[in-house]
Amino acid sequence: MSWLTRVRNSLSRTSKRDTPDNLWIKCRSCGEMLFVKDFEDNLSVCPKCDYHGRISAQERIGQLLDPGFSILPTPKVKEDPLKFRDSKKYPDRLKAARANYPYGDALTNAVGQIEGKKLVLGVQDFGFMGGSMGMAVGAAFVTGIERAIRENCGYVICTAAGGARMQEGILSLMQMPKTTVALRRLKAAGLPYIVVLTDPTTGGVTASYAMLGDVQIAEPGALIGFAGQRVIQDTIREKLPDGFQRAEYLHEHGMVDMVVHRRDLRGTLARLLDYLRPVASAA
């Protein structure tokens, strides 16, 4: 069936007034106009240039976990501890971010399986305030680690963040050591920690739990770094190489263990969880 036939069939029972305006999407890399259904069926990867589009936490969890998973509640933290206001009040920004979002904050945990291998999966969503790391994200990360220890299974996190949440100031930066200490507990329990770096993973998230995995995986073309390229370039006063801070460059220079296409990610995680599973569980 050609794309023209699919478009025609999708519109055949819809009045002109109710015709959807989101049948097409433009690839951010090659500029190709793609039929939305084809794009989504391809895991939000461009079939022309293989560009990996950003996806929501809900989509990511659905793509990776076997049916029957359960979402962990978002931990409650004190909101707006600094009474922060820029052009809007911080509570208003949170309210707007949650208006069309199914979860409580930028990091969501789920307990489930990947091809029968048990795990706790954490997913950061760049669509929620740029995936920024605040107290809620730190608390959710620790909650995910604690649940993995109780379940005697690995913790896998898919990172996507613009950095620390400026509205929480120093309290957001305190999540860096907090999450690092939690990871020490997971390591002491002999449980695996796998990181999937997605586009973009930057700032304080990169400087803490995003680069502490037993295995570091990255999606193709993902932007991964601490400071922005322009800041680095202006500081060192040198032109940066092509592809700097992209997944493939970091893999080539030993900072990432593997670059895995989205269609292969599920199988790769299942194999790693099997290889790294606790000895007691393997018996």
C-alpha positions, 0 to 999 in steps of 0.5 A: 500500500502506497503512502498516498493510499494510506493518507487517503484512507485515513481521511476518508471518513473525516469531515474537512472541519475535523481533518487532523493537522498532524499527518506529517512530520519533518525530519530534524536532520534531513528535512524529509517530510514523513508520514507520522504513522510510518515514523512512529511505527519505525520507533520515531527513527527517520527511515531516510537518514536514520535520525533518532527523534526524541520520544516521551518517557511513556513511549520509551517505557512502552518500547522497552518493557514487556507487557505487564510492567508497573509505574512507580509513583513519583516521590513527593518533594517540597516544591518551590523551596526557594520561592523562585520566579523569573518571567513566571513563578516556578509552581506555574511552570510545573503546572504547565509542564504537568498539564499534558504529561502523565507522570509527576516529573522529569524522571519516571521509574517502572518495574518490569521485564525486558524479554523476561529479564527483570529490571527497574527502568528509569526514563528521563523525559526532555519534554518535561522542563528539558528533563532538568534535574531537580529534587524530584528527579534525585528522589526518583532516582534514589527510589529506583535504586532502592527498588532494584535492591529490594527486587535484586535486579539491575537498574537501567536508566535512559537519560535525557536532560539539559542539566540541573533545574535552575529554579532550585539552585544549589538544591538541584546541584545537591542531587549529583552527590545524592545519586552518586551515593545511591549508586554506591549502594547498588554496586555494594549489592552486586547489582548492574547499572546500565545507562542509555544516553539519549539526545540530549544528555548534558550538564549536571546529569552528565557530570553524575549518574549518566556517566557512572554505568557499568555499561554505557550505551548511546543512541546514534547521533545523541548529543552528550556532554557537560558544557555546550560546544560554544562555551568550550570553543570560546574557552579553549579558543580552538575549533572543535572537531566535527561530531564533537560531543556526539555519540559516535565521537565519544564511542571512538574516544572510549567514553561510551561502550557502544552505540546502539540503534533504537530497534536493537536496544531492547535485545541489547539490554536483555543480553546485558541484564542476562550477562550481569545478573546477580549470581544468586539469580543466575543459579 
